[in-house]
Amino acid sequence: MNHRTALLIGVLGALAAPQKSRAQDTLPVGFGTLKRDNVVISFSTGPLQIQILPLDESVTRLLAPDTYKSLTDLIKQRQGDISDQAQRAGVQHPALVMVTFFGTVSQARFVPEDVDLTSRGRLFRPVGIVPLSPQWGGQQLDARQQATAIYLFESGIAWGESLTASYEGMTNDAWSKTIQTLNTERMRVLSRASARAPAH
């Protein structure tokens, strides 16, 4: 068995196995081409637009290399704050998600704690929030302003399956369509990685 075949079999096996933590993910890095807009959950409440971006490696490794690097660097830079929040919540391996609120009108108020995810019939509420924008504390935005934070949830969110995001009673289940994009890109990533692997 040459190196290329071994790589492909190993990664296919990892994809068939139950979802693993970021540290155990074996999807090759540097071969993705997706943009952030391809993998965000977006919806509007009128005065606000909300974007939810999974920071799980099973998703971010499918993004273009520069985007993947910027997100990975951001997590490293804020790892101290993330660890503090996780320790306070008693969560050993939190699921990380980037949430951005965009103001579409003046004095648009947002409630950070009202962002929820439902996966496999289980409701996930944020157990910690690491603000990335100075506007976060005021919980109010002017038109075209934005506020971003890294959210911590308990582990168990299945990004490879359909799920629902909600905010103040509004729900979005478009992730089921995003999964098709992710699955297609995974196979392309494997193909690119296999083509680059040296034969033995």
N, C-alpha and C positions, 0 to 999 in steps of 0.2 A: 504494500500500500504506500503510494507516494505522499509527500507532505500535503499536496493540494487536496487529495481525496480525504486524508485524515482530518484536515481542517473543516471540510464541508460536512463530513459525518458528525464531527464533534459539535459543531454549531447547530446542525439540524436536531441533534439529540437534545441540546439545551433548550431549543424552542419548543420541542414536544413535551418537555418536562414541566411540572408546575412552576409558576412564576417565582423567581428567586429574588433575593435582595440585590441591590446595586453592586455590592462587593463581589457577588457570585456570578454576575451576568457575564457571559462570554461572547456576546455579539461583538464582532470586530469594530474597532474605532477608526474613524477617518474615511469611511466609505459612503456615508450618508449624503443625500442631496436635498432633503426636505427643508422647507422654510418654517419658521415659527408659526406663520399663519396656517400652515397645513395641519398643525397638531394642537391648536388652542381650542378650548371650548368658549364660544362667544355668545353673549346675549345682551339685550338692552332692556333697561327698565323705564326708559323715557329720559329722565335727567342723567342717567348713568349708562355707560357701556362697560361691561365686565369681560375680562379675558382670564381664563384659567389655563395655565401651562404646566403639564406634568413635568417634574424634574427627575423622574425615574429613568435609569439608564436604558431600560428596554425601549423607551421613547426617544430620549435625547441622542442616543447613538445613531439614530436614523436621520438626524439633522445634519446640515452642511457642517464641515469640520470647524469653520470659524465660529459658527453659532454654538456648536457643542463645546468648544473650548471656552467661550465667554461664559456660558452657564456653569461649566465645571469650575472655572476660576472664581466665579461669584460665590459658589457654595463653599469653596475652600477659604475665601476671604471672610465669610460669615460663619465659619464652622464653630467658632467659640460661642457665638450667640445661639446658634442652632442647638449645640450640645447643652447649653444652659437651659433652654426652653424644654428640651426633651427630658432632661433630668428632673425639672420641676414637675413635669407631667407624668413622670414615671414610665416613659416610653423609651425602650432601648434602641429600636430601629425605626424611627419615624419615616413615614412617606412624605416627601417634600413636593410642594406645589407652589408655583409662582402665580400670584393673583394681582391683577392690575385693574384699578378703577379709573375710568376716563370720564371727566365731566363734560356734558353736552350743553349744559345751561349754567348760568351763574348761581353760586351758592348751592350746588348739588351735594347733598349729604349722603354719606355711605356708612353702613354698619359692618365693620370688618368681620365680626363674629357670626354673621348670618350666612356665610358661604358654607354650604354643606355638599357632601358627595354621598351617593348611594351606590354601593357595589355589592353584588351577590345578595341582594335583599337586606343588607346591613347599612344603617345610616352612620356616616362618619362626620363628626363635627371637629373643627380645628382644636387641637390641644395646645397649640402655641403659635405665635406670630412674630416674625422677625421683620420689622419695617425696613424698607430700602429707600424710602422717599421722605424728605422733611415734611411734606404735606400730610403724611399719614396721621400724625397726632391730632390734627384739627378735625379730621373726619369730614371735611368739607372741601369741595373743589369748585373752581371757576370753570367756565367753558374752555375746553382744550387743555385743561390741566389734568395731570394724572398722578396717581399714587400707587406704589407697588410694594409688595411684601412677599416674603417666603412663608408659606403656611406649613405647619406640621400636623399631620394626621397620624393616627395609629396605623400600624402596618396591617395589610390585608386587602388593600385596594387592588383590584384586578384590572390593570390597564389593558390587558389583552382581551377583555370582554366588555360587553355593553355596560354602561353605567349612566347615572343621572347626576347632573349638577343643579343646585338650586340656590336661590338668593331671595329672601323675603317672600317666599311663596311662589316665585317664578321658577320654572324648571326647564332644563335643556337636556335632551337625550340624543343629541346629534353625534355623540361619540361612537355610536354603532357604525356610522358611515366613515368616521375617521379610522376605525380599525381596519377597514378594507385598504385604505391608503398605507397604513403602517405595515400590514402583512405583505403588500406588494413591494414596498421598499425594503423590507427585511430580505426577501428573496433576491432582490437586486444587489443589496449589500453583500450577501453571501457569494453571489456570482462575481462581483467585482473583487472581493477579497480572494476568492479562489483563483481568479485569473492572474492576480498579482503574486500569489504564493509561488516560490521557486520549486521546480520539480526536482525530485531526488531519484 
